[in-house]
Amino acid sequence: DDDPIPRKVPTEMAAIVATDARHTRPLWQQNLDIDAVGPITIFDSATDPALLVAGANGDLARLRTADGIPAWHVQLPSPATALLAADIDGDGNPEILVGTSASELIVLDGATGHQRGRRPLKNLNDVPAPVTTLCVADLEGEGSLSLLAGTAGWFVNVFAADTTPKWAQWIRYHVITALQAADVDGDGRAEVIVGNTYSTPLTVHEFDGAFRWSTLEQVGAEGNATTPRRGIGLTQLRLCDLDGDTRQEILYGTEDGWLFAVEPRRGEELWQLNVVGKVVGLERLPSAIVAAGEFGDLYLLGFDGTVQTHKHVGEWIRAAARSGDDIVIATDEGRVLKFGATGVQTGSLQTKGEIRQLHCTERDIFCVLDDHRICLYHFD
């Protein structure tokens, strides 16, 4: 009775939006029977690509990217607050990881939506808190994947692929905003890199949860920090090789408009840059770093942090996402723009409504609009 409850799947084609000359015609649009659109993730399958869409009341639907029709639609025990599709058992078919508002990790079969595992999560003071982020990694370097869930209750919880608990660790400080794990120092085991809101934006732990280092704690405990001040509130986190030594550096952006590149072993700063407004997009393209600020500014940087191009593209940038070797940004009044790695605009389209979420593949541009419609676009 704890299994997600299947719901009726519509069989009709997703409707096409009526447009005028000012608006780009989407390939399809879908308005699901849900209260509001929550988190979305792309189900990257070579044979059956899909879009996973969660609703505010516990709905979860798998939409076919070809036409927007739901392949299945289930009711979760509580609303999803984080989603991730990943092949965790090595069979070539992605599973679905769901983090919920009730602080649970649920694993679903990707093809059917049937539940394969469900675990409660540890939080500060044992008070349930929503899951904010998920990732999958081989922590021990032995070929077995682990499932990692970060919560608003200051904890990272780690499980084996079959959902057997491995460890749970308190992370300084406050709500976790980003979570990645990879062998960034070349020792054969993964490091757990955690972004946080508030005054300690970045913390690094070992594969087994042991603390390695954190940025400056500006909360009266500065003596515990291992680096100088490094911004407030991490909003974007990327792991990428910036100096060509085959090891990844940590690149991140903050709520208060800072970009930092740091080495992972001790947190030594490689470079920093102050930009205008909250960092809402950050990507490492083949020849440049692209950063987007909330007040409409787009920056192209060299791997050493030098600004190559800076342009103002709108009053606001709502979201940004990588699409192949390009960056796609959603601006105010429903505009979507595409830029190449040299900063040249290579595409644009106009939606019929404000954009609340933006998700991209190399070709597909998925937009969630302010009336909760989900639309698929392609640039001409």
Secondary structure, 3 states (H helix, E strand, C coil): CCCCEECCCCCCCCCCCCCCCCCCCCCEEECCCCCCEEEEEEECCCCCCEEEEEECCCEEEEEECCCCCEEEEEECCCCEEEEEEECCCCCCCCEEEEEECCCEEEEECCCCCCEEEEEECCCHHHCCCCEEEEEEECCCCCCCCEEEEEECCCEEEEEECCCCEEEEEECCCCCEEEEEEECCCCCCCCEEEEEECCCCCEEEECCCCCEEEECCCCCCCHHHCCCCCCCCCEEEEEEECCCCCCCCEEEEEECCCEEEEECCCCCCEEEEEECCCCEEEEEECCCCEEEEECCCEEEEECCCCCEEEEEECCCCEEEEEEECCEEEEEEHHHEEEEECCCCCEEEEEECCCCEEEEEECCCCEEEEECCCCEEEECCC
